[in-house]
């Protein structure tokens, strides 16, 4: 890929000094000039592609020290190095510049070799730092994602018992993260780091975990609760907090500590009229304050067994007017600021609420586990079909250009660099693909840069499913582009068939091959016939029929309560649930299929790997 020249801003009130530096550097770098400190700050604010600043100390109106102070205050120095070039050569001047955040200090007169070498070294150092920061951010994100899988499963269990929608957990996470980000823009009072924001939004999924111990009849009562019933429900905050506090290594785990705060105090109110402890103002941890507002908003805008859903506007008015209790005035301002963005984020995919849990479990527990395990198809050269197995790419938002890996470009017979791809219909990155990618990019931030897409596209004469994984690139809060890869993925085609087709029809040969593929993904893959009390599995390159009841596998003496395979059979569709056996949690997908016109249910079982909270708390109390 062509590498752009680094951009350097020269800040000096003396024109002759700027001319000298420009002549020395213009062949190697892009050069910008500013005749005073105020102009320099304006240029830095407007142009996020500046890579380095050469700054004079002695200037009228705003000297170099004041420029450094402003850059430090506005956090530009975190990613933008500054080299001082000044005739002031005393130790005091140098010490002051370094204390204010200067990267290097060069005295005039200087040699051209020295200034070039110092600039090159500084740019290399900061480039390595940026890469290191990106790697660290990725590691933090991976740790959070590992925790998120189990936490979301547990949160969804509570939702099922509580009669809430499958999107409640996702809504709470989304609103929490948006509120915290907006709060950071408006005030530095709470001093939360990016890592804190990620942890708090993840921990928010456990806000109602204590409801697992509340009688389901009370939770799902259609009418108003009695005083005694309400007192029972109120206990969930203390019960959940106690559950979390008994988890091993609680004191050394920031995620669990935030989850404890949220679980115990998300029903507290700013004026002290909440529960369980009647905390006032900022006695309530900010994590709990934010989740409290998120929970109230989603409760108002969601339908429950005892109420209809309020509109977004009605819910906003009720919260801001104090009809749902008193909240932190700063958070109410933030809620108002993000109102429209929040509404768009939450309700864009509302029509898919019924499939939310299935999609989430499939994506998190299945597809990510096996996307690289299945054998890839080889190119069929005899048919002269243009295709590829894997493509790495980079999208530069400023140039509106896609850079494609050489081998993929060669396989497809297209250019390695595609400018304005939306107008380039013959490439893989055509109008429809770029629209999908850009829509997904809008959901990312510098805190959450990951993009994950399934794309069904045509290359040559063939249509194929591809998996697109990418990471958005940011300079501070400014979006720069995307780096990622496309992989030809037959696994997605398999999962797409399972999810999209209400009735799948196979021959016995086809179902045998299909089951063999699925066995690389799931721990159990079998066919079930309820009418004949038989099951079938692929074994030794053939379908083996097994006599007996399907629930024998779970070591039960009778049919399972809420048997999802039977549901899928009756509906001729798909069903999903979680099953608990001892201390293990299983995710099960059941799909109606027909094999040579005989009806079966295809049952897929996946065992989750996380059981920390369940194991620590004990099965009986947990259930």
C-alpha angles and dihedrals in degrees: 000000000000110000117222121231115257113254118233126192115209113203115191133128092215110084093202090059091051091048092052093050092045092054091050096048111027095092093057103032144031107254129212125179135209124181096204143019096257092055090047093055091050091052093048090051093049100040113053091177095074107120102187141008125217104202133191118212104211109062133136123256095006119024127204094266091056090048090053091049091052092046090050092047092051092044095240090131090066090076106008118073121213125205115195114220110187144141087228099104105167121119093241092059092048093048092050092050092050092047090054091054108270113156097210141358124217123185125219132271093049136172119247091234092054096050092045092049093047092049093047092049092048093049091048091049093051093045089055090046091053091051091048092049090050091051092049091049089051091051091049090049091050091052091050091047091052090054093043095063096062094035092054091048090053091045091052091051089058090047093054091052092044096050093240126144121269089245097058094096093047091049092051091050093047096048092044093053093045092049093048093049092049091046089054090055094049101040142012092203097110099036099210117175124221088257090053091053092052092047095047094049090049094046090051088077089073096053093113100031089121090068087076086083097047119099109264091222090062094043093052099036106140096212135052116302120244119241091259092048091050090051089054092050091049089061091071093084093057093040093051093047091051091049091055094044091057093057111112115260091016092148092055097047119085092191093057092045091054090045089053092051092048095044095049102038109028089104094053117109129217093243094052096255096115132090158293098010104013093234118182130218115319092359079089109079111247090237090062093043092056095045089047092061092042091051094048093048094050092044090054095047095044128078115244134186088258101040147025121246120268120222121255091255094049092049093049091050093048092051097044093044090054097246090133097044135284119303136186107285091223091055091048089055090050091048090052091048094054096037099113096037090049093049091052093047096049103042102035092093100027092123089067095056093114092059097041097102095043092048093046095049091045093050098042102034102032121019096045090050097056111022090111098037102072119086114258122233118247123234113267098224093177090066091047092228115164109226141132138211100215135002129188117203145171127210117204108203094194094053093032089226136136120215112202128198113261098241094050091047089050093048091051095039094234136123120277090227119048116186118203092002093189087074095045103086097170094065129078088246094065132146098285095044093048091049091054091047095047092047089054092046090058088065093056130087134184085264094051107027102157122120122192120179140167111215128188105200141158123243113181108320096337134084116209141169116250132188115221117199119176145153123223116231121227137187099205103307094338118105113232106171146282136287118192152114140255119217127191100237126190089177091071089051089055094049090043090056091050094049103036105040116076091194121028119195125198144162116236090256092053095046090049091056091043092052091048089057093047092050087069088061108034130046091223127031117170144146119237129201110191096186096056097031091236137131130194136203137181109254131161093356094306142080111262118203116216122197117222144063120309092232091063086086090064091048091243125148094213141028114295119260109251093011103200095192088060089048091052090047094051094044094040087226141079135303136181139196146151119250126199121211115174104310096335127101118211128193112211129193119189122193129183112234137170120221113193086338093305112123117237138159116234107216121197121189126194122183114215116226100214119083104144099124094036092049094045096049102040130249100256097052092039093054 
